[in-house]
Amino acid sequence: MGLRARRSGRKGQYGTVTSPSAPVVTTGYPWPIATTRLDNGLRVVVSEDRSAPVVCVNLWYDVGSRHEPPGQTGFAHLFEHLMFEGSQHVAKTEHMRLVQGNGGSLNATTNPDRTNYFETMPSEHLELALWLEADRMGGLVPALTQETLDNQREVVKNERRQRYENVPYGDAWLRLLALLYPEAHPYHHPTIGSMEDLNAASLDTFKAFHQRYYAPNNAVLTVAGDASPEEVFALAEKYFGMLEPVASIPPAPSGHLAGPAAEPARETVRSKVPAARIYIAHRTHQFGTAGFDAVTVLAAVLGNGRGSRLYQRLADGKRIAQPDYIGSYGVDLAHAPAPLIATATVKDGVDVATLEEGLTEVIGSLVTEPVTEDELARAKALLTTGWWRQMSTVYGRADTLGRYATQFGDAGAAGYRLPQWLAVTADDVTTAAEYALKPESRVTLTYLPEETA
């Protein structure tokens, strides 16, 4: 992917640009949404909000660990680091210096489904943020050196040690993925990747990975805050419009699975942990479906806060679990049945088998004991609060709209998520529990302190 000659077009405030395809404006969402697509395939989403002189620029790439071929695990996450190490016209560390030096903040994240990069800036520096993102989209490979690769490869390997390998319970997610998804499945391996793959890959292999996926036609640019759609569209054309699309972007391997697992799986880990802890997980529905909306409400009923069933029955009732380490949550993966995970840590003097029995009993109660109106109302109140907390910032808004545009093709679909949670009934929760929480589909991961081995 490279630069191409500027096409002729109108002369505007931000330079010579050509008009993108006619924008689409979506109403019915708390903030307006305008979208367009450049000729090179880049989708641009703008949500104008003049309440504060701040903007967030958020760029979603449709590449995550599920896209990684065998032998290249961890590549998407490593590029999260490499994209801050300089590009064709931005020296090493300059991206951070320019953003932070102008009053902004920035970061990036990677998960199995995608990678995103974002800056929150005073709105007067919108153009700077867009230029920086465009330069590293189209100009990273010419600036990528063996020294930079080796340096960041070591950073990622150290991150794996610090976050996963040398922290109590730190590798739980890595182990759960391997138990939940079969070996050839794109969700089987973690985003952090393996040490062996990170060590083995050459500079040319990394360059090829970037040129394959980091393209305008594989990305969504979202700007939320103090900027008009006309301003953003013109700037997007000015800085991104010259980037060449990639003719053939490889699709991710199929994540199709026929729902919950057909047989249980179990692993026991003896390590340096302060107390025994149990994780119980089930594959459920894909994120974005009505089934996963019901699972989201189910997870709030089961293990979100002091009023949840897990807390009330295991911490306050039987007093077999530590109150600060108990809960449940759904992991919102969009391309395969996503997991629901419940966890509890044993209280001093309690046998781990007693805790497992209590944990499975409470999970099973969602099938045998219908959710009450009070439980349902409490769960929806928690979800509503969390949703608006996320959407109250320009970062949260830009990230959410970028997500729905990338994963579902429609940024405006974000406006349906909260109403769909609020429409879930007690019967829907029971149906979801009956479907997903069968003992035969259960994954059980148990951590034991080394001295109990």
N, C-alpha and C positions, 0 to 999 in steps of 0.2 A: 504494500500500500504506500502511495507516495502523494506528492503534490501535483496538481495539474494547473494549467494556465487559467487565470481568472476569466470567466465568461463576461461578455459585455452585458451591461444592464443599466439601471437607473442610478443616478448619483444621489446619495442620501447623506444624512447627518453623520453616519458611521462609515462612509466610504462607498465605493462602487459595489453595488450588490445587485443580484437578480432576485426577483420575487419568488419565494417558495410557492408550492402549490397552495391553493386557496385554503386558509385556515378554517378549522371547524371549532365552533364555540359550543360548549356544553353548559346547560343550565340545570338547576335542580340540585346542585351541590352547594355546600355552604359558601364556597368561594368560586368565582368564575374559572373556567378552564378553557384555554384555547390551544389547539393542536395543529401542527402542520408537518409536512415531510419534505425534506430537501431532495433535490434530484439524485443525490448520492445515497439516498435511503435513510438518512438520519431522521428519526422522529423527534420533534421538538414539542414540549408541553410547557405551557405558561399558566400560572395561577396568580393573578395580580391581587395584591393586598397593600394598600397605601397606609396602613395603620402605623407603620414604623419604617424608617429609612434603612431597611435591611433586606438583603436577598440571599437566597440559598441556591447555588448551582449544584445540581446533583446529576451525575452521569451513570446510568446503569448499562453494563455490558451483559449480554446474554451468554455468559460463560462462567461456569463454576466448576466445582470438582466433578460433577456428573459428566462433564464433557471430556475429561482427561482419559486418554487411551492408556492401556496397560503400559507400565514402565514410566509414565509421566505423571504420577500422582503428586499433588502439591504444587503443580505449575501455576494454577490460577491464583493461589494464595501468594506464591512467591512474586508474581507480577504485581500484586497489591503493594509489595515493598519496592520493586524495581521502578514502578511508575513515579516514585518520589525521588529517584536518584539522578534526575537530569534527563533532558530531551534535546532535540536538535538546536533549539535556540534558548534553552534554559539550562544554566550550569547546575552541577550537583549541589543540592541543598537550597538552590535558589527558589524553587517552587514554594517551599515552606516559608522562606524568608520574605518573599514578596507578599504572600497572603497574610502572615502574622504581622509583618511590618506595616500593613495597611489596615490593621484593626480586625482582621478576620481570623477564623478558625477553620481547620480542615482535618479530614481523616478519610479512611477507606475501610471497607469490610468485604469479606468473601464468604460465601456459603456454598452448599452443594449446587444451588440453582443459578447463582449470578455473582458478579463483582460490581461494587459501586464506589464511586469517588465523589467527594462533595466538599464544597467550601461555603461557609456562611460569611458574608462580607457586608460592609456598608454599601448601600446601593450605588454610590458613586464609583465603586470599583467593580461593577458588574463586568465591564469589558475586559478588565485584567483577568478575572477568573475564567471567562470563556476562552481567552487567548491561551492561557496556561493549559486548560484541558484539551484544546485543539492541538497544541504543540506536542503534548505527550501521546495523543492518539495517533497522530501521523508522523511524529518525529522521534519516537523512543528508540527504535531499532538502530538508526544511524549513530546514536549516542551510547548504545549499550556496549560495554567493554567486558573483557574477561575479569578484570579486577573488580568491577561493580558487581558482576554476577557472583563471583566467589565471596565477596563481602556479604552480600545480602543472603546468599545461601547459608552462610554461617549464622546470620541473624535469625533466619527462620528455624534452623536446627536448634538454636538456643531457645527460641520461643517454644518449640515443641517440648524441650526439657522442662522449662519453667512452668508452662501452663498445663501440661498433660502428664509428664513422666515423673516429676519430682514434687508433686502436690498431692496431698491425700485425696483420694477419689478422682483425681484429675483426668484419668483416662477412661472414665465411665462412658462418655459419649462415644469414644473410639470403639470400645468394646460392644456397646449397645448396637451401633450401626452394623458391626460384623454379625451380631446375633439376629438382628431384625431382617437383614436383606441378604440374599444368597450371594455367593462369591462373585459371580459375573455381573451382578447388578450395579448400576452407576452410583447408587447410594451406599454401597458396601464399604467403600474406603473413605476415610475422613478428609476434610478439606486441607488439613495441615500436611498431609502426604506422608510418605515414608522416607526415612533417612537414606535408604539405598537408592531410591529413585532420584532424590535431590542430589546425591553425590554423583550419580552416573551420567546425568544429562550434560551435554555439551552446550557451548554458547550458540552454535548454529541451531540446535534443537529448540532452545528457548526463543530465538529470533523467529523461527518458523511458527511456533505456537502463537506468538504475538501477532504476526502478520496474518494468521488464519482467523483470529477471533476479534481483535481490537480494531474494528472497522466501523465506519459510520452506519452502514446498513445492518450492523449487529448491536446497535446502541440506541438508548433513549436519553435525550438531554431534557431535564426538567428544571425550570426556574420558578421559584415561588417567592413572592414578596413584592417589594417596591419597584416594579418594572412593568411596562406595558407589553402586550404580545407583539406589537409592531416593533418596538425597540429590540426585544429578544430575537425575533425572527430575523431582523436585519443583521444583528451581530452574529447570529448562528450562521447565516449565509456567508458573512464576511470571513469568518475564521474556520468554519468547518466545511463550507461549501466546496473548497478546493481539494478536499481529501477524496482519494479514489475509493470506491467501494470494493469489496472482495467479491469476486464473481461467484464463488461456490464455497459457502461456509458449511463445514461438516455438521450434520445434526448430531445431537447427543445420542448415545445408545438408548434404546428403548427401556423405560422404567416400568413397563406394564407388569403388574402382578395381580393375581386373582384375589384381591382382598387380604384378609387376615391369614396368618401362617396356618399350615395344616397340622403342625405338631409343636409341642412346647420346646423351648431351648433354655439351657441353664449354664451359668458359669459362676464359679466361686474363686475369688481372688484373695490371697493372703498378702498383706503389705503393711507398710507403716501408716496405719490409720488410727485415729484416736478411739474409734468405737465402730462396732459393726453397723453397716448400712446396707439397705436393700433397695434395688431399683426393679420395678416391674413395668414392662412395656408391652404394648400391643400395636400392631399395624391397624390403621383405621381407614380413613378416606383421604383423598387428595385435598390439599388446601384449595379453597375457591369453590368447593362444592357444598350443597346443602348438608350433606352428611358431615363434613368437617365443621360446619357452623354448629351443628348439634354437639359434636365432640368438644368444641371450644367451650360451650356452655357447660357440658358435662364436666370438663376439667375444672372449671371454676367451682361447681358444686362439690366436686370430690376433694379438692385440695388447695383452694385459694383462700388463705387467711384463717383467722381464728373461728369463723363460723362454718368452716367446711366440715364435711363428714370425717375426713381423716383427722383433723385437729380435734374435733369434738369427741371422737370415739377412741383415738389412740393416745392422744396427749392429755386431754382433760378427763376422759372416761376411764379407760383401762390403765392409763399412765405407764405405757410400755414404750413410748416414743418420745424423743427429745422435741419439745415444742418449737424450737428454732430451726429444726432441720426436717421438716415434713411438708409435703406439697405434691401437686401434680400439674402438668402442663402439656399442651399439644405443641408439636414442632411443625411449623407450617411449611412443609415441603409440597411443591406444586406438581411434581411429575411422577408420583407414585403414591400408594397408600401411606399417609404420614403417620408418625408414631404418637401415641399418648403415653406419657411416662409418669409414674407415681413413685415417690421415694419417701423413705422414713429411716431415721437413725435410732438405734436401740438406746434405751435409757439404762443407766448403770444398774447392774444386778439383774437385768432381764435377759433371758436366753434369746438368741437370734431366731430360733425356730418359733418362739412365741410371737415375736414381732412379725414374721412372715405370715403366720396364720392370721393374725389380726389384720394385716394389710390386705391380704387376699379376701378376707371376709368383708371388709368395707368396700373394696372394689366390686365384689359380687353383689353387694346390697343395691347397687344401681340398677340391677336387673330385677331383684325381688322386692325392693321397696321403692315405690314410685317417688319421684322428686316432689317435694311439697311446694305449694305456692310461695311460701316464705323463702325456701332455698332457691327457687327459680328467680324470684325478684332480687334476692341478694346477688346472685351470680350476674344477672344482667346489669345491676347497678355497678358492680366492679368492672365489667367489660366496658360499660359506657364511660366511666371515669377514665379508664386506661386509654380508650380511643381518643377522647377529647384532650387528654394530656399529651398524647402523641401529636395530634393535629393542631395544638395550640402554638407550635413553633413553625417557622418557615422551613427548618430542616425536616421535621416530621412530616410536614405536608408534601414537600418536594419528594421525599423518599417514598412516601405512600403512592403518590401519583405515578412516579417512575416505575414502581413495582407493578402496578396494575396495567400500565401501558406495555411493559416488557412481557409480563407473564400471561396477560389476558387480552392484549391488543387494544385496551380501552382504559385510559386514565380515569374517565368518569365513572367506571365501574366501582371505584373506591367508595363512591357515595352510597352504594348498596350494602356495604359490609355491616355497618352498625344496625341498620334496619333488619337485616337478615338474622343477626344474633337476637335482636329483640323479638323477632317473630317465632323463635324456637319455643315449642311447647314442652310440657312435662312428658307427654307421650313421645315426642321426638327424641328426648334424652334417653328414655327407656329403650326405644328402638335402636339408637346408636350403641347403647350398652349391650343389648342382646346380640348385635351384629359383631362388635369388635372385642368384647371383653370375655371371650370364652376361655376357660382354662387350657384348652388344647392349643390355643394360639399365643399363650403367655411366654414372654421372655423374662427370665429372672436372673439378675446379676447381684451377687452378694459379696460385699467386702468384709473381711475378718481381720482383726489385728493380728500381727505376726505371732504374738505370744499365745494365741488360741489355736494355732495351727496344729 
